[in-house]
């Protein structure tokens, strides 16, 4: 996202001492200069503690640098967290970091259970993903051939007792990455890159599970078990959006309507099945969990523009506009690991394909995308010293597709309405959370009242038709 410059002021706090209580003891830290936007919300003390740790780790001189911040979130960006850009400046050196913290709004934190979700994402960045990277490196697999496509993480901290959580990452915009426009269905090259990396990601899980079962045991986590009750807000929203999706069908599509009714009637059973990773064994993997286009960024090859130039940065950013047709994606980074879970590998594939592509794409490329995924997985498994036909045979992959393919439809009924809504028309998350502070009955209509109904009906109806055609419902 492109941010406008803001008028800022510098507050000089000479020899100021900020006392932070952590783990039953008081630590003192010197705060030299802190640059703040006078219109910005006050950030919590743990934010500055984290940035001072980053400053030390990155070689800034104590007492000689400044910290200033800039809001990095836009309306409708997400339910779970808030983004800020932090700038560390010392002399001519200025570094930019993207910081993710739980919502400052208390109602929003409670409504979406954000502290538990941050605990999982901090675990992913600080421990589980680094273990996967170290395993590949020990096997002699480099970045060109393995799975390493996440943003660099400088600092990840979680403390449930004090309700503190923060993740400090690189700002990928500065390395020529940008987001695909969620309003548009994903095209071939973006989908191909995504499928290749998901295949590699899953291959590492399968190989580690065989080579290092004791170490891999800690990967077996599943947040979906917390959402299985019939009165949980997420289940209530899914039931409502499933009924809405049924209304997009044409009058003559009675077969599809009947299958959707069966899907609705058996939703709790399905959710329980998705959460029971034992049913997916021996092929369960550590999945991403939230595999849609807003949780990915791409770097582009742009003909006629020098790589690394300022012009290239500006030019590549244009891909966010609906009319952008130039440039081929050459690399992908996966973001937002807060609902990573141990599950069938099909859950991420089905989520991405049915939520982020359209009917025409699936008719032309669905089978090819599944082959790209599987071949990528098999290639990396071999590099890691395993026989794909023993670890995850193609026949087992196809069986899992039939067993778990409908998961894509379950997520699509919830997500497609928001994908067909302009960002500026999405609700303010803080205001919405305040509205539902005293009730668990969250009204999904709040999130979808400005949905482009024509686009939604066309896209949603196509997802239903395709899941029926593939035999998933």
Residue pairs with C-beta under 8 A, 6 or more apart in sequence:
1 72
1 74
1 179
1 320
2 317
3 70
3 71
3 72
3 85
6 37
6 39
6 70
7 37
7 38
8 35
8 36
8 37
8 38
8 68
9 35
9 36
9 37
9 38
10 33
10 35
10 66
10 68
11 33
11 34
11 35
11 36
12 33
13 31
13 32
13 33
13 34
14 32
15 30
16 30
16 31
17 28
17 29
17 30
17 31
18 28
18 29
18 31
18 45
18 48
19 26
19 27
19 28
20 26
20 27
20 29
20 45
20 46
20 49
21 162
22 159
22 162
29 49
29 52
30 62
30 63
31 48
31 52
32 62
32 63
32 64
32 65
32 66
33 65
33 66
33 67
34 48
34 66
34 67
34 68
35 66
35 67
35 68
35 69
35 87
35 89
36 68
36 69
37 68
37 69
37 70
37 71
40 69
40 70
40 71
41 71
41 104
43 69
43 84
43 101
43 104
44 101
44 104
44 164
46 157
46 159
46 162
46 164
46 166
47 84
47 86
47 99
47 101
47 166
48 67
50 99
50 155
50 157
50 166
50 168
51 67
51 86
51 88
51 97
51 99
51 168
52 67
53 155
54 88
54 97
54 154
54 155
54 168
55 62
55 65
55 67
55 88
56 62
57 154
57 155
58 88
58 95
58 154
60 88
60 90
60 93
61 90
64 90
64 91
65 88
65 89
65 90
66 87
66 88
66 89
66 90
67 86
67 87
67 88
68 86
68 87
68 89
69 84
69 85
69 86
69 87
69 99
70 84
70 85
70 87
71 83
71 84
71 85
72 82
72 83
72 84
72 85
72 98
72 99
73 82
73 83
73 84
74 423
75 423
75 424
75 426
75 428
76 418
76 421
76 423
76 424
76 426
76 427
76 429
77 83
77 423
78 294
78 336
78 429
79 108
79 112
79 429
80 102
80 103
80 112
80 114
80 117
80 118
80 336
80 338
81 100
81 101
81 102
81 103
81 114
81 118
81 338
82 100
82 101
82 102
82 103
82 104
83 98
83 99
83 100
84 98
84 99
84 101
85 96
85 97
85 98
85 99
85 171
86 96
86 97
86 98
86 99
86 168
87 94
87 95
87 96
87 97
88 94
88 95
88 97
89 95
96 171
96 174
97 154
97 168
97 169
97 170
97 171
98 151
98 168
98 169
98 170
98 171
98 172
99 166
99 167
99 168
99 169
100 166
100 167
100 168
100 169
101 165
101 166
101 167
102 109
102 114
102 115
102 118
102 163
102 165
103 109
103 112
103 114
103 429
103 430
103 433
105 429
105 430
105 433
105 434
107 430
107 433
107 434
107 436
107 437
108 114
108 429
108 430
108 433
109 115
109 163
110 433
110 437
111 233
111 433
111 436
111 437
111 442
112 433
113 226
115 160
115 163
115 165
116 223
116 226
117 223
117 338
117 339
118 158
118 165
118 167
118 338
119 158
119 160
119 165
120 221
120 223
120 337
120 338
120 339
120 340
121 156
121 167
121 336
121 337
121 338
121 340
122 156
122 157
122 158
122 165
122 167
123 158
124 337
124 340
125 150
125 153
125 156
125 167
125 337
126 153
126 156
127 218
128 218
128 219
128 286
128 340
129 150
129 337
131 208
131 215
132 147
132 204
132 205
132 208
133 148
135 204
135 207
135 208
135 211
135 212
136 146
136 147
136 148
136 204
136 384
139 207
139 383
139 384
139 385
140 383
141 380
141 383
141 384
145 380
145 383
146 200
146 204
146 380
146 383
147 197
147 200
147 201
147 203
147 204
147 380
149 197
149 331
149 332
149 333
149 334
150 333
150 334
150 335
150 337
151 169
151 170
151 172
151 333
151 335
152 169
152 170
153 167
153 168
153 169
154 168
154 169
154 170
155 166
155 167
155 168
156 166
156 167
156 168
157 164
157 165
157 166
157 167
158 164
158 165
159 165
172 297
172 333
173 313
173 317
174 313
175 299
176 299
176 300
176 307
176 308
176 312
176 313
176 316
177 297
177 298
177 299
177 331
177 333
178 297
178 298
178 300
178 316
178 317
178 319
178 320
179 293
179 294
179 296
179 297
179 298
179 320
180 186
180 190
180 293
180 296
180 298
180 319
180 320
181 319
181 320
181 321
181 322
181 324
182 293
182 294
182 419
183 322
183 419
183 420
183 422
184 322
185 356
185 357
185 358
185 361
185 459
186 194
186 293
186 356
186 357
186 361
187 361
188 361
188 365
189 328
189 329
190 293
190 298
190 329
190 332
191 352
191 353
191 356
191 357
191 361
191 365
191 369
192 369
192 372
193 298
193 329
193 330
193 331
193 332
194 296
194 332
194 352
195 349
195 352
195 369
195 370
195 372
195 373
195 376
196 372
196 373
196 376
197 332
197 334
197 376
198 288
198 291
198 345
198 348
198 349
198 352
198 373
198 376
199 372
199 373
199 374
199 375
199 376
199 377
199 378
199 379
199 380
200 376
200 377
200 380
201 285
201 288
201 334
202 285
202 287
202 345
202 377
203 376
203 377
203 378
203 379
203 380
203 381
203 384
204 380
204 384
205 216
205 219
205 285
205 286
206 283
206 285
206 377
206 381
206 386
206 391
206 392
207 380
207 381
207 384
207 385
207 386
207 391
208 215
208 216
208 219
209 216
209 282
209 285
210 386
210 391
211 384
211 385
219 286
219 342
220 277
220 284
220 342
221 340
221 341
221 342
222 275
222 277
222 341
222 342
222 343
223 289
223 339
223 341
224 271
224 274
224 275
224 341
224 343
225 275
226 232
227 234
227 235
227 271
228 235
228 268
228 271
228 272
228 275
229 235
230 268
231 440
232 440
233 440
233 441
233 442
235 267
235 268
235 271
236 440
236 441
236 442
237 414
237 442
237 444
238 267
238 410
238 413
238 414
239 264
239 267
240 444
241 413
241 414
241 417
241 444
241 448
242 260
242 263
242 264
242 267
242 410
242 413
243 264
244 413
244 417
244 448
245 260
245 412
245 413
245 416
245 460
245 463
245 464
246 257
246 260
246 261
246 264
248 456
248 457
248 460
248 461
248 464
249 256
249 257
249 260
249 461
249 464
250 461
253 461
253 465
255 468
256 464
256 465
256 468
259 468
259 473
260 464
260 473
262 473
263 270
263 406
263 409
263 410
263 473
267 410
270 406
270 407
270 410
271 410
273 279
274 343
274 344
274 347
274 404
274 407
275 343
277 284
277 341
277 342
277 343
277 344
278 284
279 344
279 403
280 343
280 344
280 400
280 404
283 344
283 345
283 392
283 396
283 397
283 400
284 342
284 343
284 344
284 345
285 342
285 343
285 344
285 345
286 340
286 341
286 342
287 340
287 341
287 342
287 343
287 344
287 345
287 347
287 348
288 295
288 334
288 337
288 340
288 348
289 337
289 338
289 339
289 340
289 341
289 343
289 347
289 348
290 336
290 338
290 339
290 351
291 334
291 347
291 348
291 349
291 351
291 352
292 351
292 352
292 355
292 356
292 411
292 415
292 419
293 352
293 355
293 356
295 334
295 335
295 336
296 332
296 333
296 334
296 335
297 332
297 333
297 335
298 319
298 329
298 331
298 332
298 333
299 316
299 329
299 330
299 331
299 332
299 333
300 316
300 319
300 327
300 328
300 329
300 330
301 327
301 328
301 329
301 330
302 312
302 315
302 316
302 326
302 327
303 326
305 311
305 312
305 315
306 312
315 327
316 327
318 324
318 326
319 326
319 327
344 400
344 403
344 404
345 377
345 400
346 400
346 401
346 403
346 404
346 405
346 407
347 404
347 407
349 370
349 373
349 401
349 408
350 401
350 404
350 405
350 406
350 407
350 408
350 409
350 411
350 472
351 407
351 408
351 411
352 408
353 362
353 366
353 369
353 408
354 408
354 409
354 411
354 412
354 463
354 466
354 467
355 408
355 411
355 412
355 415
355 416
355 419
355 463
356 419
357 365
358 459
358 462
359 459
359 462
359 463
359 465
359 466
362 462
362 466
366 466
366 470
370 397
370 401
374 394
374 397
377 388
377 392
378 388
378 392
381 387
381 388
381 391
381 392
382 388
388 394
401 472
402 471
402 472
405 467
405 470
405 471
405 472
406 467
406 472
406 473
408 463
408 467
408 472
409 463
409 464
409 467
409 472
409 473
412 460
412 463
413 460
414 444
416 456
416 459
416 460
416 463
417 447
417 448
417 451
417 456
417 460
418 426
418 447
418 448
418 451
419 459
420 451
420 452
420 455
420 456
420 459
421 447
421 448
421 450
421 451
421 452
422 450
422 452
425 450
426 447
426 450
427 446
427 447
432 446
432 447
435 446
436 442
436 443
467 473
